[in-house]
């Protein structure tokens, strides 16, 4: 599932995800009818509208195959948010089935495919952003394991690494000034580490911090984990350009 952010802003993340999975021997199917996971309406309190979107997602991704998303927040919605929405509807067991089949990108590679090291080369100092929606899952440790194993890559620590970036979906729309202050605080700590690139498994966080940095006239390079893994393969001559 490519997610709305891939569709609207980060098409290369979707492309990189497919290239990485193809390298790992995973057959990728892309249902053309997919739309959104339902999270924007869910976060905004419009649960009836969100349920309509989730029902469509259930119909689009019917089956038994793993459903993989390069977005921790969308994974959280399908694993937990959808269960909350339909908790009183016992006639929708497929909601639980979809939740059990849903995987975040790094979590799937490490904990489903059991790939714990990554080939190729990526010469960069990396600041890794731990997005809030992946807390309590295997995604953070999986991402760090893959990044730390790449030749040439060095993950650098920075202050208040657990601090939220301030995006929070509709939170950034409802409370833009507070959201910006949180994001700029996170950026201040990241800049102190002097990384070459800011990496995360969640595009919304990268979009928020990248946008704030650009607006302040202090742009910072951002990449999704899938793009880093793809670029490492390319640099190592393991993947065509």
C-alpha positions, 0 to 999 in steps of 0.5 A, a space after each residue: 500500500 503506497 499511502 497518500 503521501 507517496 501518491 501526492 509527494 513521495 513517489 520515489 519512496 514507493 519506487 524505492 520500496 518496490 525495488 528493495 522488495 524486488 531485490 529481496 525476491 518478494 513478489 509485489 502486488 499493487 491493487 489499483 483501487 487503493 486510496 487512503 488508510 482513513 487516518 486523517 478523518 480518524 485523527 480529526 474525529 470524523 469516525 463515520 467518514 473514516 470507517 467508509 475509507 477503512 471499509 474500502 481498504 478492507 475490500 481492496 486488500 482482501 486476502 491472506 498476503 502481508 500488506 506492507 506500507 512505507 509509513 509507520 503512521 498508516 501502519 498504526 492506523 490499520 493495526 490499531 485505529 481501525 480496530 477502535 473504529 469497529 470494536 462494536 461490529 463483531 461482523 467485521 472479523 476481516 478488520 482483525 485479519 488486516 491488522 495482523 497482516 499489516 507490516 511496516 517496511 523495516 519491520 517486515 524486512 527484519 522480523 518477517 524476512 529475517 534480513 538483519 544486515 544490508 549490502 552495498 555502500 552508503 557514505 554518509 553520517 545519518 541522523 535517524 528520526 524515531 517517529 512516534 507511531 512506531 513506538 512499541 513496535 519492532 520497526 525502530 530497532 529494525 531500521 537501526 539494525 539495517 542502517 548500522 550494517 551498511 558499509 560507509 554509513 554511520 548513525 549519529 546520536 543527537 539530543 532528545 531523540 525521542 522528541 516528537 517532530 510536531 507534525 502529528 497529522 491534523 495536529 499540525 493544522 489545528 496547532 501550527 505554531 506549537 507544531 512548528 516550535 516542536 519541529 524546530 526544537 527537534 531540528 536544533 538537536 539534529 543540526 548539532 550532530 552535523 549529519 549529512 542526511 536525516 532519515 526516517 521510516 515516516 514520510 510525514 515527519 520528513 515532510 514536516 521537518 524538511 519543510 521547516 528547515 527549508 522555510 528557515 533558509 537552513 535546508 537539510 537533506 531528508 531520505 526515507 529508509 527505503 531510499 537509503 537501502 535502494 541507494 546503498 544497493 546502487 552504490 554497491 553495484 547490486 542494483 541498476 540505476 
